[in-house]
């Protein structure tokens, strides 16, 4: 979030893709509106993501069923029916693994297309905006800093779309599904798992401000380094 906020607020006159909005709009909403122009890739990424987390619930069921079959055998011996079912579970596990691999590939493929399309839109709009700025702006700003914003900051901002928001939404859906399934198995075990959530919330609340400040310092140092290197290299031609 820090990188995206710094990027989208670095050039205050940037208009959003659909139409000009208030500058007070949260950067996250600004990025989300860029997704509207690429609904195809966003929908396919979400669809493969849903299939992926649904397939992830097949493995626990297969393992549990196999354990039940082995445990039900008398004196460690399995009858032909149990052996046949174990073979079927093994084959189903292999098919599930192949499907999961294909789903992960599809999700990553369309995820990259979505991210690259948003990056292209942002960089194109930033470049257009740079052409409209006054000469005084370029006299005040370091060339390397501007280059860092256009190239690096835009990529960091869009990473929130395809490695932040999508992951959070899919993880939330997977957690809700697991909660329902676990509740059907044992409400005591469900309560024991939920007991860890407050601890997670406390750690997140305690660490998030520190991570945010570290990200801001990293972004500032990276901009300075890029600006210095760019000016040093461009100055060599004059020397």
C-alpha positions as CSV (number, residue, x, y, z in Angstrom):
1,X,0.0,0.0,0.0
2,X,2.8,2.4,0.8
3,X,4.5,2.1,-2.6
4,X,1.1,2.6,-4.4
5,X,0.2,5.6,-2.4
6,X,3.6,7.3,-3.0
7,X,3.4,6.5,-6.7
8,X,-0.1,7.7,-7.4
9,X,0.4,10.8,-5.3
10,X,3.8,11.7,-6.8
11,X,2.2,13.2,-9.9
12,X,-0.9,15.1,-8.5
13,X,-2.4,15.9,-11.8
14,X,-2.8,12.2,-13.0
15,X,-6.3,11.4,-14.0
16,X,-7.7,8.0,-13.7
17,X,-8.5,5.8,-16.7
18,X,-12.3,6.1,-16.9
19,X,-12.6,9.8,-15.9
20,X,-11.1,12.4,-13.6
21,X,-11.8,11.9,-10.0
22,X,-11.0,13.6,-6.8
23,X,-7.4,13.5,-5.6
24,X,-8.7,12.5,-2.2
25,X,-9.7,9.1,-3.5
26,X,-7.8,6.2,-1.9
27,X,-5.0,4.9,-4.1
28,X,-6.3,1.3,-3.8
29,X,-9.6,2.4,-5.4
30,X,-7.7,4.1,-8.1
31,X,-5.9,0.9,-8.9
32,X,-9.1,-1.2,-8.8
33,X,-10.7,1.0,-11.4
34,X,-7.8,0.2,-13.8
35,X,-8.9,-3.5,-13.5
36,X,-12.3,-2.6,-15.0
37,X,-10.6,-2.2,-18.4
38,X,-9.3,-5.7,-18.2
39,X,-12.2,-7.7,-16.8
40,X,-11.4,-10.7,-19.0
41,X,-8.0,-11.3,-17.3
42,X,-9.4,-10.5,-13.9
43,X,-12.3,-12.9,-14.3
44,X,-10.1,-15.7,-15.5
45,X,-7.6,-15.1,-12.7
46,X,-10.4,-15.2,-10.1
47,X,-12.0,-18.3,-11.7
48,X,-8.7,-20.3,-11.7
49,X,-8.0,-19.1,-8.1
50,X,-11.4,-20.4,-6.9
51,X,-10.8,-23.8,-8.6
52,X,-7.3,-23.9,-7.0
53,X,-8.6,-23.5,-3.5
54,X,-11.4,-25.9,-4.0
55,X,-9.0,-28.6,-5.2
56,X,-6.9,-28.0,-2.2
57,X,-9.6,-29.5,0.0
58,X,-9.5,-32.8,-2.0
59,X,-6.2,-33.8,-0.5
60,X,-7.3,-33.8,3.2
61,X,-10.4,-35.8,2.2
62,X,-8.3,-38.4,0.3
63,X,-5.8,-38.8,3.2
64,X,-8.5,-39.0,5.7
65,X,-10.4,-41.6,3.7
66,X,-7.2,-43.7,3.2
67,X,-6.4,-43.6,6.9
68,X,-10.0,-44.8,7.7
69,X,-9.6,-47.7,5.3
70,X,-6.3,-48.8,6.8
71,X,-7.5,-48.4,10.4
72,X,-10.6,-50.4,9.7
73,X,-8.6,-53.4,8.5
74,X,-8.5,-56.4,10.8
75,X,-5.1,-57.4,12.1
76,X,-3.5,-55.1,9.6
77,X,-5.0,-57.0,6.6
78,X,-7.1,-55.3,4.0
79,X,-9.8,-57.0,2.0
80,X,-10.0,-56.8,-1.8
81,X,-12.7,-54.1,-1.6
82,X,-10.5,-51.9,0.6
83,X,-7.5,-52.4,-1.6
84,X,-9.5,-51.5,-4.7
85,X,-10.8,-48.3,-3.0
86,X,-7.2,-47.4,-2.0
87,X,-6.1,-47.7,-5.6
88,X,-9.0,-45.5,-6.7
89,X,-8.0,-42.9,-4.0
90,X,-4.5,-43.0,-5.3
91,X,-5.6,-42.5,-8.9
92,X,-7.9,-39.7,-7.8
93,X,-5.0,-38.0,-5.9
94,X,-2.8,-38.2,-9.0
95,X,-5.6,-36.6,-11.2
96,X,-6.2,-33.9,-8.6
97,X,-2.4,-33.1,-8.6
98,X,-2.4,-32.7,-12.4
99,X,-5.5,-30.6,-12.3
100,X,-4.1,-28.5,-9.5
101,X,-0.9,-27.9,-11.5
102,X,-2.9,-26.9,-14.5
103,X,-5.1,-24.5,-12.4
104,X,-2.0,-22.9,-10.9
105,X,-0.5,-22.4,-14.3
106,X,-3.7,-20.8,-15.6
107,X,-4.0,-18.5,-12.6
108,X,-0.4,-17.4,-12.9
109,X,-0.7,-16.9,-16.7
110,X,-3.7,-14.7,-16.6
111,X,-2.5,-13.0,-13.4
112,X,0.7,-11.9,-15.3
113,X,-1.4,-10.6,-18.2
114,X,-3.6,-8.6,-15.8
115,X,-0.6,-7.1,-14.0
116,X,1.2,-6.3,-17.2
117,X,-1.9,-4.7,-18.8
118,X,-2.4,-2.4,-15.7
119,X,1.4,-1.5,-15.7
120,X,1.1,-0.5,-19.4
121,X,-1.9,1.7,-18.7
122,X,-0.3,3.4,-15.7
123,X,3.0,4.0,-17.5
124,X,1.3,5.3,-20.6
125,X,-0.7,7.7,-18.6
126,X,2.3,8.8,-16.5
127,X,4.3,9.4,-19.7
128,X,1.4,11.5,-21.2
129,X,1.2,13.5,-17.9
130,X,5.0,14.1,-18.0
131,X,4.7,15.7,-21.4
132,X,2.3,18.3,-20.0
133,X,4.5,19.3,-17.1
134,X,6.4,22.6,-17.1
135,X,10.1,22.9,-17.6
136,X,10.4,24.1,-14.0
137,X,9.2,20.7,-12.7
138,X,12.1,19.0,-14.4
139,X,14.5,21.6,-13.1
140,X,13.4,20.9,-9.6
141,X,13.1,17.1,-9.8
142,X,16.0,14.7,-10.3
143,X,15.8,12.8,-13.5
144,X,16.6,9.5,-11.8
145,X,13.8,10.0,-9.2
146,X,11.2,10.5,-12.0
147,X,12.6,7.4,-13.8
148,X,12.3,5.4,-10.6
149,X,8.6,6.5,-10.2
150,X,7.7,5.6,-13.7
151,X,9.5,2.2,-13.8
152,X,9.8,0.9,-10.3
153,X,7.0,2.5,-8.3
154,X,4.4,1.6,-10.9
155,X,5.4,-2.0,-10.8
156,X,5.3,-2.1,-7.0
157,X,1.9,-0.4,-7.0
158,X,0.3,-2.9,-9.4
159,X,1.8,-5.8,-7.5
160,X,-1.0,-5.1,-4.9
161,X,-3.5,-6.1,-7.6
162,X,-2.1,-9.5,-8.6
163,X,-0.2,-10.5,-5.4
164,X,-2.2,-8.7,-2.7
165,X,-5.9,-8.2,-3.3
166,X,-6.4,-11.4,-5.2
167,X,-4.5,-13.5,-2.7
168,X,-6.3,-11.9,0.2
169,X,-9.8,-12.5,-1.3
170,X,-9.0,-16.1,-2.2
171,X,-7.4,-16.8,1.2
172,X,-10.5,-15.3,2.9
173,X,-12.8,-17.5,0.8
174,X,-10.7,-20.6,1.5
175,X,-10.7,-19.8,5.2
176,X,-14.4,-19.4,5.3
177,X,-14.9,-22.8,3.5
178,X,-12.5,-24.5,5.8
179,X,-14.3,-23.0,8.8
180,X,-17.6,-24.4,7.6
181,X,-16.2,-27.9,6.9
182,X,-14.3,-28.0,10.2
183,X,-17.4,-26.9,12.1
184,X,-19.3,-29.9,10.6
185,X,-16.5,-32.2,11.9
186,X,-16.0,-30.9,15.4
187,X,-17.1,-27.7,17.0
188,X,-14.5,-28.1,19.7
189,X,-11.7,-28.3,17.2
190,X,-13.2,-25.3,15.4
191,X,-13.1,-23.2,18.6
192,X,-9.5,-24.2,19.2
193,X,-8.5,-23.0,15.8
194,X,-10.4,-19.8,16.1
195,X,-8.6,-19.1,19.4
196,X,-5.4,-18.3,17.4
197,X,-7.1,-15.5,15.4
198,X,-6.8,-12.8,18.2
199,X,-3.0,-13.6,18.5
200,X,-2.7,-13.2,14.7
201,X,-4.6,-9.9,14.9
202,X,-2.3,-8.6,17.7
203,X,0.8,-9.5,15.8
204,X,-0.5,-7.9,12.6
205,X,-1.5,-4.7,14.5
206,X,1.9,-4.5,16.1
207,X,4.0,-5.3,13.0
208,X,2.1,-3.5,10.3
209,X,3.1,0.1,11.2
210,X,6.8,-1.0,11.4
211,X,6.6,-2.7,8.0
212,X,5.0,0.4,6.5
213,X,7.7,2.7,7.9
214,X,10.4,0.4,6.6
215,X,8.8,0.3,3.2
216,X,8.7,4.1,3.1
217,X,12.4,4.3,4.0
218,X,13.3,1.7,1.4
219,X,11.3,3.5,-1.3
220,X,13.0,6.8,-0.4
221,X,16.5,5.3,-0.4
222,X,15.8,3.5,-3.7
223,X,14.7,6.7,-5.3
224,X,17.8,8.5,-4.2
225,X,20.1,5.7,-5.4
226,X,18.4,5.6,-8.8
227,X,18.6,9.4,-9.1
228,X,22.3,9.4,-8.2
229,X,23.3,6.6,-10.5
230,X,21.3,8.1,-13.4
231,X,22.9,11.5,-13.0
232,X,26.4,10.0,-12.6
233,X,26.1,7.9,-15.8
234,X,24.5,10.8,-17.8
235,X,27.3,13.1,-16.7
236,X,30.0,10.7,-18.1
237,X,28.9,11.7,-21.6
238,X,29.6,15.3,-20.9
239,X,33.0,14.6,-19.4
